[in-house]
Amino acid sequence: MKKLSLVICVYNEEENIIPLSEQIVDSLNDYDFEAIFVDDGSTDQTRKRILSIPDDRFIMVQLRKNYGQSSALAAGIAQAEGEYVVTLDGDLQNDPSDIPAMLKLAEDEDWDLVAGIRAKRQDGMFLRLIPSKIANFFIRKYTGVKMKDYGCTLKVYKQEIAKDLGLYGELHRFIPVLASLEGATITQMPVKHHARQFGKSKYNLNRTFKVVSDLMLMVFMKKYMQKPMHIFGGYGIAMMIIGGLINVYLLVLKLMGQDIWGKPLLILGLLLMVAGIQIITIGIVSEIQVRTYFESQNKTPFKVRRVVKTSDKYEFSKGAC
């Protein structure tokens, strides 16, 4: 098995391919590695530049069209064979020279995921830095995964964690949360960050707004993936109780001879009752789907890190003495 598999997603990065490949070779020549360029439907000379790299450790995975970064990462990770998987950007903003130190940290302290923190970011203040800091704050607050920099692509994973991430849509921003769902141990370390020299950034403010909807999904997956009835049932029962109390109050008014027809309170009570029943029903269906998800794929709702026999532990202690 190779030591490292680098996964680099590229889209119209023709001028960056050769300099990046040279940086990778200079930084990792002492390691048994493979570098997987995932061409995400480029329309320039990116593929031609990848194929011109005179090193058989470099591989190109060509996608049929532009699927987006999450799908491209998933395609590259599926191809990876290394004991550790490294993801980095293809625009020369990440520095491959940081990888050896990140790998050493992962090995020495047995971390499942080592993520980079971009020191002295070379991005625009209003279009990149401020939106990024706001997004990082909300992700930390609502998912409980305490990361300083969610947006840094440079990360080192153990292979089993990378393979189980389940990247869909645009969830690459939430890789630490997805890894946390798999029971991964996560740490961060500062890494270098360079200004883009060639090509055009693919980032725009629309991505910032998409974070909000994806964050709602991550919060649900983090807290209620295995117990959806706890959220749907709780809200559904609360709405039914409030609706029931309103309807009982209106019934008492009716028995006292008052006209309750057409009152907004009557409509509210009925809506709360119906909505409560619907939400509880969604919770029941979600519970059934959770069971189908785990049982149909022989998945388990837990992850075992290791199993140690007490006899092995005794022999180790005895040998240490």
Phi and psi in degrees as a GROMACS rama.xvg file:
@    title "Ramachandran Plot"
@    xaxis  label "Phi"
@    yaxis  label "Psi"
@TYPE xy
-67.8549  155.211  LYS-2
-75.2914  -45.1448  LYS-3
-129.657  141.012  LEU-4
-123.827  115.289  SER-5
-91.3748  131.68  LEU-6
-115.759  116.705  VAL-7
-124.311  111.85  ILE-8
-87.7283  129.851  CYS-9
-132.495  141.949  VAL-10
-142.942  109.041  TYR-11
54.494  58.2163  ASN-12
-122.462  39.0508  GLU-13
-55.8487  -36.759  GLU-14
-77.8003  -15.12  GLU-15
-95.6316  -15.6652  ASN-16
-62.2385  -54.681  ILE-17
-65.4714  -48.3367  ILE-18
-58.2339  -39.0166  PRO-19
-67.0357  -42.181  LEU-20
-62.4524  -37.4593  SER-21
-67.2362  -39.798  GLU-22
-63.674  -39.9407  GLN-23
-63.2646  -46.4039  ILE-24
-62.8133  -44.5338  VAL-25
-61.7948  -37.243  ASP-26
-84.2832  -29.2076  SER-27
-122.609  18.1887  LEU-28
-63.1898  -21.0469  ASN-29
-86.0951  -1.56768  ASP-30
-110.883  152.562  TYR-31
-84.2198  100.019  ASP-32
-130.408  163.882  PHE-33
-131.072  144.14  GLU-34
-118.13  116.711  ALA-35
-105.47  108.818  ILE-36
-87.2208  122.635  PHE-37
-102.653  109.208  VAL-38
-83.9008  110.837  ASP-39
-91.6713  56.8763  ASP-40
76.0811  37.0359  GLY-41
-62.0305  149.129  SER-42
-113.077  5.53864  THR-43
-109.677  -147.398  ASP-44
-94.976  20.7556  GLN-45
-57.4818  -48.5848  THR-46
-62.0468  -41.3312  ARG-47
-62.5959  -40.4005  LYS-48
-66.9617  -38.9028  ARG-49
-62.5933  -45.4432  ILE-50
-69.2204  -16.0636  LEU-51
-87.3685  -4.25796  SER-52
-68.4145  122.194  ILE-53
-84.3074  57.207  PRO-54
-153.425  121.215  ASP-55
-76.4342  1.423  ASP-56
-81.7156  -7.67939  ARG-57
-98.8614  133.9  PHE-58
-126.346  144.871  ILE-59
-114.783  129.488  MET-60
-108.992  113.199  VAL-61
-100.03  119.88  GLN-62
-85.529  153.813  LEU-63
-68.245  -28.3882  ARG-64
-155.933  -178.133  LYS-65
-79.7148  108.028  ASN-66
-98.7932  -17.4894  TYR-67
105.66  163.994  GLY-68
-65.147  -38.7001  GLN-69
-62.8118  -47.1842  SER-70
-65.9538  -38.1062  SER-71
-65.2958  -41.8556  ALA-72
-61.5215  -43.4214  LEU-73
-61.0009  -40.0259  ALA-74
-64.7867  -41.4209  ALA-75
-68.1723  -41.9688  GLY-76
-65.2469  -37.0423  ILE-77
-61.5365  -30.8713  ALA-78
-82.4444  -21.3469  GLN-79
-66.969  140.667  ALA-80
-119.887  -1.95702  GLU-81
-75.2325  157.377  GLY-82
-62.9504  -35.9781  GLU-83
-121.345  141.915  TYR-84
-110.143  130.722  VAL-85
-116.926  129.525  VAL-86
-109.998  139.167  THR-87
-153.155  157.94  LEU-88
-72.88  156.422  ASP-89
-99.2603  16.5637  GLY-90
-107.31  12.3557  ASP-91
71.6256  8.81375  LEU-92
-80.1864  -33.1919  GLN-93
-82.4237  151.078  ASN-94
-113.996  115.986  ASP-95
-59.434  -20.2851  PRO-96
-66.7907  -14.2406  SER-97
-79.8287  -17.2432  ASP-98
-62.9667  -45.8331  ILE-99
-55.0332  -42.6965  PRO-100
-66.6315  -38.7721  ALA-101
-66.6165  -41.0652  MET-102
-63.9553  -42.0386  LEU-103
-61.7117  -41.511  LYS-104
-63.0137  -43.4721  LEU-105
-61.8118  -41.1535  ALA-106
-76.2921  -45.7096  GLU-107
-66.8408  -36.4242  ASP-108
-112.037  8.861  GLU-109
56.1293  48.0234  ASP-110
-86.3819  142.196  TRP-111
-79.5072  -30.3656  ASP-112
-143.654  124.938  LEU-113
-114.499  117.05  VAL-114
-107.451  148.537  ALA-115
-85.9445  146.88  GLY-116
-112.829  115.397  ILE-117
-68.9361  107.009  ARG-118
-81.3087  135.625  ALA-119
51.2421  61.0558  LYS-120
-56.7782  133.927  ARG-121
-99.5857  54.3266  GLN-122
-124.227  164.081  ASP-123
-64.6503  141.547  GLY-124
-64.5857  -50.4261  MET-125
-86.3637  -32.2769  PHE-126
-89.2853  -20.8976  LEU-127
-124.905  -55.0914  ARG-128
-66.2541  -51.5731  LEU-129
-64.9374  -50.1736  ILE-130
-57.2077  -36.9628  PRO-131
-65.0475  -43.7568  SER-132
-64.7523  -38.761  LYS-133
-65.1613  -45.6016  ILE-134
-62.4281  -43.9483  ALA-135
-60.4769  -39.3629  ASN-136
-61.7571  -48.4415  PHE-137
-68.3618  -37.3672  PHE-138
-64.4576  -44.6852  ILE-139
-60.4273  -44.5005  ARG-140
-64.846  -43.8109  LYS-141
-96.6773  -16.6504  TYR-142
-101.298  -20.1363  THR-143
78.9645  3.17374  GLY-144
-94.1928  108.364  VAL-145
-84.9066  91.1097  LYS-146
-120.723  138.45  MET-147
-78.496  -31.8917  LYS-148
-140.614  95.6284  ASP-149
-75.3217  -22.7649  TYR-150
-86.6322  -5.9809  GLY-151
-77.0114  119.666  CYS-152
-72.2702  -27.3177  THR-153
-68.327  109.055  LEU-154
-145.365  150.018  LYS-155
-118.909  124.928  VAL-156
-121.095  149.675  TYR-157
-68.0428  146.474  LYS-158
-56.6626  -43.5087  GLN-159
-63.9892  -30.6658  GLU-160
-72.7599  -46.0655  ILE-161
-59.7242  -40.9051  ALA-162
-69.1147  -24.5867  LYS-163
-101.107  11.5552  ASP-164
-64.6121  -38.9684  LEU-165
70.0068  61.3806  GLY-166
-84.8136  119.525  LEU-167
-135.991  163.273  TYR-168
56.758  -118.462  GLY-169
-129.449  43.4062  GLU-170
-84.4171  6.68252  LEU-171
-61.076  -25.8349  HIS-172
-65.1436  -24.1072  ARG-173
-109.168  25.606  PHE-174
-54.2604  -43.7448  ILE-175
-59.9808  -34.9915  PRO-176
-68.6836  -43.8704  VAL-177
-61.4532  -40.6653  LEU-178
-65.4304  -38.3726  ALA-179
-62.6844  -36.595  SER-180
-62.5866  -27.2049  LEU-181
-88.6197  6.08474  GLU-182
80.2957  21.1115  GLY-183
-73.8668  146.271  ALA-184
-90.0609  133.155  THR-185
-129.353  138.586  ILE-186
-140.165  171.826  THR-187
-133.105  156.89  GLN-188
-148.62  149.111  MET-189
-65.5472  141.136  PRO-190
-133.868  161.766  VAL-191
-73.7384  153.866  LYS-192
-141.239  129.852  HIS-193
-114.178  153.231  HIS-194
-70.5087  147.318  ALA-195
-66.0802  130.815  ARG-196
-99.8972  -40.1312  GLN-197
-124.968  153.965  PHE-198
77.546  -175.435  GLY-199
-120.298  137.39  LYS-200
-65.369  141.026  SER-201
-92.3646  0.634498  LYS-202
-80.8022  140.525  TYR-203
-146.626  169.256  ASN-204
-65.9986  -20.6226  LEU-205
-57.6798  -32.7939  ASN-206
-63.0196  -36.3558  ARG-207
-61.9268  -41.035  THR-208
-69.6376  -30.6662  PHE-209
-69.2346  -23.2485  LYS-210
-58.9971  -35.6739  VAL-211
-61.7188  -48.8611  VAL-212
-66.9193  -40.2658  SER-213
-66.287  -34.4587  ASP-214
-63.5086  -39.0675  LEU-215
-60.1354  -41.2496  MET-216
-64.5651  -42.6166  LEU-217
-65.4215  -39.8135  MET-218
-61.3081  -43.5757  VAL-219
-62.4503  -46.7397  PHE-220
-65.9079  -37.569  MET-221
-68.3606  -41.9496  LYS-222
-101.099  -28.9107  LYS-223
-130.268  13.0667  TYR-224
-55.8775  -43.1035  MET-225
-96.3272  -1.59892  GLN-226
-145.306  57.3813  LYS-227
-60.2955  -26.0784  PRO-228
-65.576  -23.1606  MET-229
-65.9961  -32.8941  HIS-230
-90.1384  -47.1874  ILE-231
-68.7463  -41.5423  PHE-232
-65.8133  -41.6427  GLY-233
-61.9259  -50.2094  GLY-234
-66.4772  -39.728  TYR-235
-63.1145  -44.7958  GLY-236
-65.8988  -40.8218  ILE-237
-61.0024  -43.1356  ALA-238
-67.0235  -38.5432  MET-239
-66.2249  -38.6762  MET-240
-64.8487  -46.262  ILE-241
-62.7203  -45.5119  ILE-242
-62.1193  -39.6361  GLY-243
-65.0456  -41.9093  GLY-244
-63.2572  -40.2737  LEU-245
-62.394  -43.8061  ILE-246
-68.2556  -36.4536  ASN-247
-64.5247  -42.662  VAL-248
-60.2299  -44.5341  TYR-249
-67.3127  -33.7502  LEU-250
-64.0303  -40.4694  LEU-251
-62.6902  -41.5068  VAL-252
-62.2894  -39.4628  LEU-253
-64.3442  -43.2754  LYS-254
-65.6343  -24.5927  LEU-255
-84.3455  0.510503  MET-256
96.0026  5.56671  GLY-257
-85.2375  150.336  GLN-258
-86.2002  116.603  ASP-259
-105.537  -5.35678  ILE-260
-65.2386  134.376  TRP-261
84.595  -2.21327  GLY-262
-71.5694  136.607  LYS-263
-57.4027  -32.2041  PRO-264
-63.4418  -36.0709  LEU-265
-63.6365  -44.7027  LEU-266
-63.3936  -41.938  ILE-267
-61.2913  -44.6407  LEU-268
-61.1218  -43.642  GLY-269
-65.486  -44.0029  LEU-270
-62.1632  -41.5858  LEU-271
-64.2604  -39.4748  LEU-272
-63.9097  -47.5668  MET-273
-65.6535  -44.4466  VAL-274
-63.1917  -38.6685  ALA-275
-62.053  -42.8466  GLY-276
-63.6244  -41.8316  ILE-277
-65.3118  -42.576  GLN-278
-65.9576  -41.1365  ILE-279
-62.3925  -39.6268  ILE-280
-62.3077  -42.1058  THR-281
-59.8516  -40.9741  ILE-282
-61.1052  -42.5872  GLY-283
-64.473  -44.4051  ILE-284
-62.7363  -39.9999  VAL-285
-63.5359  -40.4384  SER-286
-60.8678  -42.2838  GLU-287
-63.6088  -40.5217  ILE-288
-67.2466  -36.7867  GLN-289
-60.3365  -44.4443  VAL-290
-65.4559  -39.0441  ARG-291
-64.2859  -40.6125  THR-292
-59.0345  -48.7448  TYR-293
-73.4378  -45.7924  PHE-294
-75.328  -33.0309  GLU-295
-70.9224  -24.5985  SER-296
-109.79  9.9127  GLN-297
54.6925  33.8281  ASN-298
-84.2908  160.346  LYS-299
-118.814  150.609  THR-300
-80.7328  17.9557  PRO-301
-143.472  161.975  PHE-302
-127.437  125.455  LYS-303
-91.8398  123.434  VAL-304
-79.0179  -47.0045  ARG-305
-163.396  161.662  ARG-306
-123.305  123.83  VAL-307
-121.492  123.903  VAL-308
-75.3187  142.872  LYS-309
-63.6627  -30.3296  THR-310
-65.9438  -39.4118  SER-311
-63.494  -41.7497  ASP-312
-62.7846  -38.7994  LYS-313
-66.4801  -43.4087  TYR-314
-63.4058  -38.016  GLU-315
-64.0694  -45.3516  PHE-316
-64.5574  -38.4036  SER-317
-65.8124  -40.9604  LYS-318
-66.7332  -34.442  GLY-319
-66.2666  -30.9633  ALA-320
